[in-house]
Amino acid sequence: MRFFDTHCDTVMRALEGELDFVAGRGRAHVDLPRLEAAGSCLQLFAVFTSQSHMPGKDLPAYADQAIAAIHGWAEASGGRMQLALRAADVRAACNGGGFHGMLGLEGADCAGERADGLERFIDAGVRNVIPAWSDNAFSGTVFGDNGPLTAEGIRLIELCQARRVMVDVSHLSDTAFWQVRDLAYRPFIASHSNCRAVCPHPRNISDEMIRALAGRGGVMGINLSADFISPEYMAQGAPIERAAREAIQAASDPEDQKRLRQEMWQQLSQIAPPDIAWIARHVQHAIQVGGEDCIGLGGDLDGIKAMPAPMTGIESYPLIPQALEQAGLTAAQLEKVCWRNWERVFLEVLPE
């Protein structure tokens, strides 16, 4: 089975010195050898920029560094990895043309406070944009005040549509989601968000949203984060995360913030992860609500604290179609979930 996944934070691990991506050495969920072993055809690499989460950092420079690193992986791979910049590249990746990586922004904070600040990142290869991870100059989010798109956020959506860049509503507030629905004249996606009816995490999307996304030809990517998958895990982990978030916000020293995050991850690691069957529950629910063309994979690997057992990283992706088949999905549905739905929507949006 081929795999097309629309969200991982792996470049952060590389920039932190924890990973040699091409060689496959270091601490991460994703690297090139394991992508190849899993049968991945296309992976979207997110460049995370959030002023509230990264205070004091020069975000345009950081985004430039991350984008250059991903370009560098392709150059250093000896042809094993190419970049998907146009529809033709997506078509090649999904039809035996070798593994491709795609560039995305998780938070447009690196653009500053004006939509046209995004232009240079699009020119550098960005093809998927989440306007905000936490509240910024463009949009409110579920991790903030749940406010709407700003006037500049509306311009950002319009710019992405005009430049044939995918608009991604994961992390946006419910209000902003509906504004994107009304503004978008091309399909838009939720790259790494699950079904709120199955697990009531605010980062997941409601049945009404799933129907609206599907109605516009969009796709949602199942996130493998244990707290987005299982309500039981979420209930146990939420107090730990809430306390850690408050402590991190109160800490001014970046090293203290890093230590507090590590302590939070250690505490969360003591909670038993959900079983892989939970992935099938979300996929089945999405199909029931929005149809079999609206669902794909957006694992959020290297950005999550725990994934369903017995998964350990991208090398475990072949377990997903096995779990879906056991849940009753047909062979055609398995292909749609694993890669065909993402291929379709990106072929429609990206320039030829």
C-alpha positions in Angstrom: 0.0 0.0 0.0 1.1 3.5 -0.8 0.9 6.3 1.9 0.3 10.0 1.4 0.4 11.8 4.7 -0.3 15.5 5.2 1.4 16.5 8.4 4.6 15.8 10.3 6.9 18.1 12.3 10.1 16.2 11.5 12.0 19.2 10.3 11.9 20.6 13.9 13.7 17.5 15.1 16.4 18.0 12.4 16.9 21.7 13.3 17.2 20.8 17.0 20.0 18.4 16.1 18.1 15.3 17.0 17.9 13.8 13.5 19.9 13.1 10.4 16.9 12.7 8.1 18.6 11.2 5.0 20.7 8.7 6.9 18.0 7.8 9.3 20.0 8.4 12.5 18.5 10.1 15.5 15.3 10.5 17.6 12.2 11.0 15.4 9.1 9.3 14.1 10.0 9.9 10.5 13.2 9.7 8.4 13.9 8.9 4.8 14.8 5.2 5.2 11.6 4.5 7.2 9.4 6.4 4.7 10.8 4.2 2.0 10.3 1.1 4.0 6.7 2.0 4.8 5.9 2.6 1.2 5.2 6.3 1.5 4.8 8.1 -1.8 4.3 11.6 -0.5 4.8 13.3 2.9 3.9 16.9 3.7 6.5 18.4 6.0 5.2 21.2 8.2 7.3 24.3 9.1 5.9 25.3 12.4 6.0 29.1 13.3 4.0 30.5 16.2 5.0 33.7 17.9 3.2 32.8 21.1 4.9 29.4 21.2 8.3 30.7 20.1 8.7 34.1 21.8 11.7 36.1 20.7 12.5 33.9 17.8 13.1 35.5 14.3 10.3 33.5 12.7 11.0 34.5 9.0 14.6 33.4 9.5 13.6 30.2 11.2 11.1 29.4 8.4 13.8 30.1 5.8 16.1 27.7 7.7 13.5 24.9 7.9 12.6 25.3 4.2 16.2 25.2 3.2 16.7 22.0 5.3 13.9 20.2 3.5 15.3 21.3 0.1 18.7 20.1 1.4 17.2 16.6 2.2 16.1 16.3 -1.5 19.5 17.4 -2.7 21.4 15.1 -0.4 19.2 12.1 -1.1 20.7 11.1 -4.4 17.3 11.1 -6.1 15.6 9.1 -3.4 13.5 12.2 -2.5 12.1 14.9 -4.7 9.9 17.9 -3.9 6.3 18.1 -4.9 5.7 21.7 -6.2 3.1 21.1 -8.9 0.2 18.8 -9.7 2.5 16.8 -12.1 4.8 16.1 -9.1 1.9 14.8 -7.0 0.8 12.6 -9.9 4.3 11.2 -10.3 4.7 10.5 -6.6 1.4 8.6 -6.4 2.0 6.6 -9.5 5.4 5.1 -9.1 7.6 8.1 -9.6 9.5 7.8 -6.3 9.1 9.4 -2.9 8.2 13.1 -2.8 8.1 15.7 0.0 5.8 18.7 0.1 6.4 21.9 2.1 3.7 23.4 4.3 3.4 26.2 7.0 1.9 25.4 10.3 1.1 29.0 11.3 1.7 31.9 9.0 3.4 34.0 11.8 6.6 34.0 9.7 4.8 36.2 7.2 4.6 38.9 9.8 1.3 40.7 10.0 0.5 41.1 6.3 -0.8 38.5 4.0 1.6 39.5 1.2 4.5 38.5 3.5 3.5 34.9 2.6 4.5 35.4 -1.1 8.2 34.7 -0.6 7.5 31.4 1.2 5.2 30.3 -1.6 8.0 31.2 -4.0 10.3 29.0 -1.9 8.0 26.0 -2.4 5.3 26.2 0.3 2.1 24.5 -1.0 0.0 24.1 2.1 -0.8 26.9 4.6 -2.4 26.7 8.1 -3.0 30.4 8.8 -2.5 30.1 12.6 -1.5 27.5 15.1 -2.3 29.8 18.0 -4.0 33.2 17.7 -2.0 35.6 15.4 -2.5 38.5 13.0 -4.5 36.2 10.7 -6.9 34.1 12.7 -8.2 32.9 16.0 -7.7 29.3 17.0 -8.9 26.5 19.2 -5.8 27.0 21.4 -6.6 30.7 21.8 -9.7 32.8 22.0 -11.6 31.0 19.2 -11.9 34.3 17.3 -12.6 34.8 13.6 -10.3 35.4 10.7 -9.0 39.0 10.7 -9.2 41.3 7.7 -5.6 40.3 6.9 -6.5 36.7 7.4 -9.2 37.0 4.8 -6.6 38.4 2.4 -4.3 35.5 3.3 -7.0 33.0 2.2 -7.6 34.9 -1.0 -3.8 35.0 -1.7 -3.5 31.2 -1.2 -6.5 30.6 -3.5 -5.0 32.9 -6.2 -1.6 31.3 -6.0 -3.1 27.7 -6.0 -1.8 26.9 -2.5 -3.8 24.6 -0.3 -5.7 26.2 2.5 -5.6 24.1 5.7 -8.1 24.7 8.5 -6.5 22.5 11.2 -6.1 24.5 14.4 -8.5 27.3 13.3 -11.4 28.3 15.4 -14.9 27.0 14.5 -15.8 30.6 13.4 -12.7 30.8 11.2 -13.5 27.4 9.7 -16.9 28.7 8.5 -15.4 31.8 7.1 -12.9 29.7 5.1 -15.8 27.6 3.8 -17.6 30.8 2.6 -14.4 32.3 1.1 -12.9 29.3 -0.6 -13.7 28.7 -4.3 -11.2 25.7 -4.4 -11.2 22.7 -2.1 -9.7 23.2 1.3 -8.4 20.6 3.8 -8.0 19.8 7.5 -4.6 18.1 7.3 -4.5 16.7 10.8 -7.9 16.7 12.6 -10.1 13.9 13.8 -13.8 13.5 14.4 -15.1 15.5 17.4 -18.1 13.1 17.8 -15.7 10.2 18.4 -13.3 12.2 20.7 -14.4 15.6 21.9 -11.0 17.3 21.7 -11.4 20.9 20.5 -8.8 20.3 17.8 -11.1 17.8 16.2 -14.0 18.8 13.8 -17.7 18.4 14.2 -20.0 16.4 11.9 -21.3 19.6 10.4 -17.8 20.7 9.6 -17.0 17.3 8.1 -20.1 17.5 5.8 -19.1 21.1 4.8 -15.5 20.1 4.1 -16.7 17.1 2.0 -19.2 19.2 0.2 -16.4 21.4 -1.1 -14.3 18.4 -2.2 -12.0 18.7 0.8 -10.3 16.0 2.8 -9.5 15.6 6.6 -6.4 13.7 7.7 -6.7 11.4 10.7 -4.3 12.6 13.4 -2.5 9.8 15.3 -2.1 11.8 18.5 -3.5 9.7 21.3 -5.5 12.6 22.9 -7.2 13.4 19.6 -8.0 9.7 19.1 -9.3 8.4 22.4 -11.6 10.2 24.9 -10.3 8.1 27.7 -6.7 9.1 27.0 -7.7 12.7 26.5 -9.5 12.8 29.9 -6.3 11.5 31.6 -3.9 13.7 29.8 -5.8 17.0 29.7 -5.1 18.0 33.4 -1.3 17.3 32.8 -1.3 19.4 29.7 -3.3 22.2 31.2 -0.9 22.5 34.2 2.1 22.3 32.0 0.8 25.0 29.6 0.2 27.4 32.5 3.7 26.7 33.9 5.3 27.2 30.4 3.4 30.5 29.9 4.6 31.7 33.3 8.3 30.8 32.6 10.3 33.4 30.8 13.5 31.4 30.3 13.4 29.3 27.1 15.5 26.6 28.8 12.9 26.4 31.6 10.1 26.2 29.0 12.0 23.3 27.3 12.4 21.5 30.6 8.7 21.9 31.5 7.7 20.5 28.1 10.0 17.5 28.6 8.5 16.9 32.1 5.0 17.1 30.6 6.0 14.5 27.9 7.4 12.3 30.6 4.2 12.4 32.6 2.1 11.8 29.5 4.2 8.8 28.6 3.0 7.0 31.7 -0.6 6.9 30.3 -1.5 3.7 28.4 -1.9 4.6 24.7 -5.2 3.7 22.9 -5.4 0.7 20.6 -4.9 1.1 16.8 -8.6 0.2 16.4 -9.4 3.8 17.4 -8.0 4.9 14.0 -10.7 2.8 12.3 -13.4 4.3 14.5 -12.5 7.8 13.3 -12.2 6.7 9.7 -15.6 4.9 9.8 -17.3 7.8 11.4 -15.9 10.3 8.8 -17.1 8.0 6.0 -20.5 7.7 7.5 -20.8 11.5 7.8 -18.9 12.9 4.8 -18.5 9.9 2.5 -15.5 7.8 1.5 -13.8 10.6 -0.5 -13.3 13.0 2.5 -10.8 11.1 4.6 -7.1 10.5 4.6 -4.0 10.3 6.9 -2.4 13.3 8.7 -0.5 11.6 11.4 1.2 14.7 13.1 4.3 12.5 13.7 7.1 14.2 15.5 4.6 16.6 16.9 2.7 14.2 19.1 3.3 12.7 22.5 1.8 9.2 22.0 0.3 7.3 19.1 -2.0 4.2 19.1 -0.4 0.9 20.1 1.5 -0.8 18.7 2.6 2.0 16.4 6.1 3.5 16.9 6.6 5.8 13.8 6.1 6.1 10.1 7.4 2.5 9.7 4.2 1.3 11.4 1.9 2.8 8.7 1.3 -0.6 7.0 -0.6 -1.5 10.2 -3.3 1.1 9.4 -4.8 -0.6 6.3 -4.7 -3.9 8.2 -6.8 -2.3 11.0 -9.2 -0.7 8.5 -9.6 -3.9 6.6 -10.5 -5.7 9.9 -13.1 -3.0 10.5 -14.7 -3.8 7.2 -13.4 -1.3 4.7 -13.1 -2.4 1.1 -9.9 -2.5 -0.9 -11.0 0.6 -2.8 -11.8 2.4 0.4 -8.4 1.5 1.8 -6.6 3.1 -1.2 -8.7 6.2 -0.9 -7.9 6.6 2.8 -4.2 5.8 2.4 -3.4 8.0 -0.7 -6.0 8.4 -3.4 -8.1 11.1 -1.7 -5.1 13.3 -1.0 -3.9 12.8 -4.5 -7.3 13.9 -5.9 -7.5 17.1 -3.9 -4.0 18.3 -4.4 -4.2 17.6 -8.1 -7.2 19.9 -8.2 -5.6 22.7 -6.2 -1.9 22.8 -7.1 -0.8 24.4 -10.4 -0.2 22.0 -13.2 
